[in-house]
Amino acid sequence: MVRDISIFFCFVILSGGCCYARADQASELDSKPESGPHAKGRISFQLVSGTLFSLTGLPEDSPVLNYAQTNLRLGWMLTRPGPQRDFLRGNWEGLFEITNSIIFKGFGNYIGGVTGLLRYNFVQPDWPVVPYIQGGVGIVYNDLYKDKTQQAIGQAIEFTPQFSLGLHYLINNNWSVDAEGMFHHMSNAGMSKRNRSINALGGFIGVTYFFDTIME
């Protein structure tokens, strides 16, 4: 069932592009960053899906663990973009993420949990492309620990510090197509004797919807 849900999310991302052809039904892209999709108080909803590949040998004797991951993110624009904020003209966004991963190579079957993220959006006037950088820490439940032959993951609850570089391509004032690269770490902070950890790199594609409502 979990695998079916992941496939469904991927289908939603790929088919979501159909709505962009109806851009006339959504507001045009605002050329002023302070009143556009990244305006202070605006809410975003992002769906991304991709694949992460473990870095074997980092740390030493790290096992192979490759997994497909889908993330649902609810964001809130914390600051107002523009030159009055800082020389980069961007803004800060806080995000809450629900994550689900299916293992397709390696031990175990699934990883799922929640993550808190802080993102900086590099917003510029008249730019349809908005690069972003983000980082955060999550907590996940998994069945990887049940495989006693490995020393990387030692318990059901693990922590997941992560770091990402990505970009939004703004279609209009409500929609963007997204691409993202991620470094994903998983370990239990020494709470178990088995704690060699997993480090993985991967890429994601997705979409974001920016709600018109302003939450001050």
C-alpha positions as CSV (number, residue, x, y, z in Angstrom):
1,M,0.0,0.0,0.0
2,V,2.8,2.4,0.9
3,R,4.4,1.7,-2.5
4,D,1.1,2.5,-4.2
5,I,0.8,5.8,-2.4
6,S,4.3,6.8,-3.6
7,I,3.5,5.9,-7.2
8,F,0.3,8.0,-6.9
9,F,2.3,11.0,-5.7
10,C,4.7,10.7,-8.6
11,F,1.7,10.5,-11.0
12,V,0.3,13.7,-9.4
13,I,3.6,15.5,-10.0
14,L,3.9,14.4,-13.6
15,S,0.2,15.1,-14.5
16,G,0.2,18.4,-12.6
17,G,1.8,20.1,-15.5
18,C,-1.6,20.0,-17.3
19,C,-2.9,22.7,-15.1
20,Y,-0.2,25.1,-16.3
21,A,-1.8,25.2,-19.7
22,R,-4.7,27.0,-18.0
23,A,-2.6,29.9,-16.7
24,D,-5.4,32.3,-17.8
25,Q,-7.4,31.0,-14.8
26,A,-4.6,32.1,-12.3
27,S,-3.1,35.5,-11.6
28,E,-0.2,36.5,-13.8
29,L,3.3,36.6,-12.3
30,D,3.8,39.8,-10.2
31,S,7.0,41.6,-11.2
32,K,7.3,43.0,-7.7
33,P,8.8,40.4,-5.3
34,E,7.3,42.0,-2.2
35,S,3.8,41.4,-3.5
36,G,4.4,38.2,-5.6
37,P,4.4,34.5,-4.6
38,H,7.1,35.1,-1.9
39,A,5.3,38.0,-0.1
40,K,5.5,38.0,3.7
41,G,2.8,35.9,5.2
42,R,1.9,33.9,2.1
43,I,1.4,30.1,2.4
44,S,3.0,27.6,0.0
45,F,2.3,23.9,-0.6
46,Q,5.0,21.9,-2.3
47,L,5.0,18.3,-3.5
48,V,8.4,16.8,-4.6
49,S,9.5,13.3,-5.5
50,G,12.8,11.8,-6.4
51,T,15.6,9.3,-5.6
52,L,18.4,9.2,-3.1
53,F,21.6,7.1,-3.5
54,S,23.8,6.2,-0.5
55,L,27.5,7.2,-0.5
56,T,29.1,3.8,0.1
57,G,32.3,4.1,2.1
58,L,31.1,7.4,3.8
59,P,31.4,6.6,6.6
60,E,33.6,3.5,6.4
61,D,31.8,0.2,5.7
62,S,28.6,2.1,5.0
63,P,26.1,-0.3,3.2
64,V,24.2,0.4,0.0
65,L,20.8,2.0,0.6
66,N,19.0,3.6,-2.3
67,Y,15.5,4.9,-1.9
68,A,12.7,6.7,-3.7
69,Q,11.3,9.6,-1.6
70,T,8.2,11.8,-1.7
71,N,7.9,14.9,0.4
72,L,4.8,17.1,1.2
73,R,5.8,20.5,2.5
74,L,3.7,23.3,4.0
75,G,5.5,26.6,4.0
76,W,5.0,30.1,5.4
77,M,6.9,33.2,4.2
78,L,8.5,34.7,7.3
79,T,10.0,37.8,5.9
80,R,9.4,40.3,3.0
81,P,11.8,40.1,0.0
82,G,13.4,43.3,-1.3
83,P,16.6,45.4,-1.0
84,Q,15.5,46.8,2.4
85,R,16.0,43.4,3.9
86,D,19.5,42.4,2.8
87,F,21.7,42.7,-0.3
88,L,20.5,39.4,-1.6
89,R,17.0,40.7,-1.8
90,G,15.5,37.4,-0.8
91,N,13.3,36.1,2.0
92,W,13.1,33.4,4.7
93,E,10.5,30.6,4.6
94,G,9.7,28.1,7.3
95,L,8.4,24.7,6.2
96,F,6.9,21.6,7.8
97,E,7.5,18.4,5.8
98,I,5.9,15.0,5.8
99,T,8.2,12.5,4.2
100,N,7.9,8.9,2.9
101,S,10.6,6.7,1.4
102,I,10.5,3.3,-0.3
103,I,13.8,1.2,-0.4
104,F,14.5,-0.2,-3.8
105,K,18.1,-1.3,-3.2
106,G,19.6,-2.4,0.1
107,F,18.1,-3.6,3.4
108,G,14.6,-2.8,4.8
109,N,11.5,-1.5,3.1
110,Y,10.4,2.0,4.3
111,I,11.3,5.2,6.0
112,G,8.7,7.8,7.0
113,G,8.4,10.8,9.3
114,V,8.4,14.6,9.7
115,T,10.9,17.4,9.2
116,G,11.3,21.0,10.1
117,L,13.0,23.2,7.5
118,L,14.2,26.7,7.1
119,R,14.6,28.0,3.5
120,Y,16.1,31.1,2.0
121,N,14.6,32.1,-1.4
122,F,16.8,34.2,-3.7
123,V,13.9,36.4,-5.0
124,Q,14.8,39.0,-7.7
125,P,12.6,41.5,-9.7
126,D,11.4,40.1,-13.0
127,W,13.1,36.7,-12.4
128,P,10.9,33.7,-13.2
129,V,13.6,31.5,-11.6
130,V,13.9,31.6,-7.8
131,P,16.8,29.6,-6.5
132,Y,16.6,28.5,-2.9
133,I,18.8,26.9,-0.2
134,Q,17.3,25.0,2.8
135,G,18.3,22.9,5.7
136,G,16.6,21.2,8.6
137,V,16.3,18.2,10.9
138,G,13.7,15.4,11.0
139,I,12.7,12.4,12.9
140,V,11.7,9.2,11.1
141,Y,10.3,5.7,11.8
142,N,11.8,2.8,9.8
143,D,12.2,-0.9,9.6
144,L,15.9,-0.9,8.5
145,Y,17.1,-1.6,12.0
146,K,15.5,-5.1,11.8
147,D,18.4,-6.3,9.6
148,K,21.0,-7.3,12.2
149,T,23.7,-7.8,9.5
150,Q,24.3,-4.1,9.1
151,Q,25.7,-1.5,11.5
152,A,24.4,1.7,10.0
153,I,20.9,1.9,11.5
154,G,20.3,0.5,15.0
155,Q,16.8,1.5,16.0
156,A,13.2,2.2,14.8
157,I,13.5,6.0,15.4
158,E,16.3,7.8,13.6
159,F,17.2,11.5,13.0
160,T,17.6,13.0,9.6
161,P,19.6,16.2,9.2
162,Q,19.4,17.4,5.6
163,F,20.5,20.1,3.2
164,S,19.1,21.1,-0.2
165,L,19.7,23.4,-3.2
166,G,16.8,24.0,-5.4
167,L,14.8,26.3,-7.7
168,H,11.3,27.4,-8.5
169,Y,10.4,28.2,-12.1
170,L,7.4,30.5,-11.6
171,I,4.6,29.8,-14.1
172,N,2.4,32.5,-12.6
173,N,1.6,34.1,-9.3
174,N,0.3,30.8,-7.9
175,W,2.2,27.9,-9.5
176,S,5.9,26.9,-9.9
177,V,7.7,23.8,-11.3
178,D,10.6,22.8,-9.0
179,A,13.9,21.0,-9.1
180,E,16.0,20.2,-6.1
181,G,19.3,18.4,-5.1
182,M,19.6,17.0,-1.6
183,F,22.1,15.7,0.9
184,H,20.3,13.4,3.4
185,H,21.8,12.0,6.6
186,M,20.3,9.3,8.8
187,S,21.6,8.3,12.3
188,N,20.4,7.9,15.9
189,A,22.9,10.3,17.6
190,G,24.6,7.4,19.5
191,M,21.4,6.1,21.1
192,S,22.1,2.7,19.7
193,K,25.4,0.7,19.3
194,R,24.6,0.3,15.7
195,N,25.0,3.9,14.4
196,R,27.4,4.0,11.4
197,S,24.8,6.1,9.7
198,I,23.6,6.5,6.1
199,N,24.6,9.5,3.9
200,A,22.8,9.9,0.6
201,L,22.7,12.3,-2.4
202,G,19.8,12.7,-4.8
203,G,17.5,14.8,-6.9
204,F,13.8,15.7,-6.9
205,I,11.2,17.3,-9.2
206,G,7.9,18.7,-8.1
207,V,5.4,21.5,-8.0
208,T,4.5,24.3,-5.6
209,Y,1.2,26.1,-5.2
210,F,1.3,29.6,-3.6
211,F,-2.0,30.5,-1.8
212,D,-3.3,34.0,-2.3
213,T,-4.3,34.3,1.4
214,I,-1.8,36.3,3.5
215,M,-1.2,35.0,7.1
216,E,0.3,37.8,9.1
